[in-house]
Amino acid sequence: MRKLALVPVVVLCAVVLAEDKPPPGRKLEGVVADGENVLQAGAEMAAQWTWEGGKAAPAGGIRTDEGGRFSHVWKKWPGSVVLLAYNAARDRGAVVTITDEASKKPLAVRLGALVKVRGSIATADPAVPLPDPVTFTVTAVEGEVEFLKVKAVKGAVAFRLPAGKYRVRWADGKFREFDREIELGGRSELDLGKIVAVPTPVANGIGKVMPPFNAAGVRGGPRGLQLADYRGKWVLVLFWGSWCNTSSTQWLPNLVEFDRRLKGRFEDYQILAYHDATAKSFEEMEEKLAKHGELHWDPRNVPFPLLLDAQEGGTVKTWGVTGEPIVFLFDPEGKLVKVERDYGMLEKELLAGRNR
């Protein structure tokens, strides 16, 4: 294969801020070679990749020709890009940052040795099976750039990356989040070992009583309010955050109206709104809400109790609640019945009870 003297592009895991008004398009040209300056035909570079079954596939991206050269028009140039590059054999690669200034000249991308990362994942409770596949995300620690998804089919984890620091994550509403930082370099292989996925109380809590609330504050209810205070009633608990535009401008006002519509028709129910630990006080919660603009509800005058989660060991963390907004429905015995994004399930249960 041909060799060429190269001036390598900076290989970094970083985000370079784009210009205030980035140019509408940019043509990238250059070559891809290995550490011995051998030009690499069929090499590919992309902002997003997927490893599955021991094979890597890009989502679009740039591919070199038979001479190891590439030419690609970026229709909306963002000002800089971070690309993950592999050769055709997927045994050499690089994480490449192309800055705005570098993109104006012919690029030389140099691929280095890869580290094999392997491991496995299994559920800690056979009654709560894992999804198949389990999809991990891989992010560069410096710059927090996510560029890789790893699909663990039948629990087997396998992928390859160049030297660097990365964060491997997996989040699922039924399991505790997996989050591990790894450093690759000076080795040919890294064994993650057996990852044990621990189900959250939510995952196997249907039909059971959940752990007690750990609230830092209560507005519109007694201090130390607990689900057990409402035995004999259906209880709907909304978990939300004032940082979330959907929660603040849609779910809360809709839930206020929903409660007003139920009043006078039913007595055996209670609604609670449980704010996550991103606000340390109700004053801070209101400041966050103000950033969403005019609200169609008054956070100081809500017809049901508002609770603030504790900063350490809070209910959201203990229960394993993910993906706010989400609602939990408890029966009159205090047992969890459903976890959905539909507060209308409360009215259905109330109507069903009336018709029994």
Secondary structure as GFF3:
##gff-version 3
##sequence-region A 1 356
A	DSSP	beta_strand	26	33	.	.	.	ID=ss1
A	DSSP	beta_strand	44	46	.	.	.	ID=ss2
A	DSSP	beta_strand	49	52	.	.	.	ID=ss3
A	DSSP	beta_strand	55	58	.	.	.	ID=ss4
A	DSSP	beta_strand	62	63	.	.	.	ID=ss5
A	DSSP	beta_strand	69	74	.	.	.	ID=ss6
A	DSSP	beta_strand	81	86	.	.	.	ID=ss7
A	DSSP	beta_strand	92	98	.	.	.	ID=ss8
A	DSSP	three_ten_helix	102	104	.	.	.	ID=ss9
A	DSSP	beta_strand	107	110	.	.	.	ID=ss10
A	DSSP	beta_strand	112	123	.	.	.	ID=ss11
A	DSSP	beta_strand	134	140	.	.	.	ID=ss12
A	DSSP	beta_strand	145	152	.	.	.	ID=ss13
A	DSSP	beta_strand	156	162	.	.	.	ID=ss14
A	DSSP	beta_strand	164	172	.	.	.	ID=ss15
A	DSSP	beta_strand	175	184	.	.	.	ID=ss16
A	DSSP	beta_strand	189	197	.	.	.	ID=ss17
A	DSSP	beta_strand	215	219	.	.	.	ID=ss18
A	DSSP	three_ten_helix	227	230	.	.	.	ID=ss19
A	DSSP	beta_strand	234	240	.	.	.	ID=ss20
A	DSSP	alpha_helix	245	246	.	.	.	ID=ss21
A	DSSP	pi_helix	247	251	.	.	.	ID=ss22
A	DSSP	alpha_helix	252	262	.	.	.	ID=ss23
A	DSSP	beta_strand	269	275	.	.	.	ID=ss24
A	DSSP	alpha_helix	282	290	.	.	.	ID=ss25
A	DSSP	beta_strand	306	309	.	.	.	ID=ss26
A	DSSP	alpha_helix	315	319	.	.	.	ID=ss27
A	DSSP	beta_strand	326	330	.	.	.	ID=ss28
A	DSSP	beta_strand	336	340	.	.	.	ID=ss29
A	DSSP	alpha_helix	344	355	.	.	.	ID=ss30
###
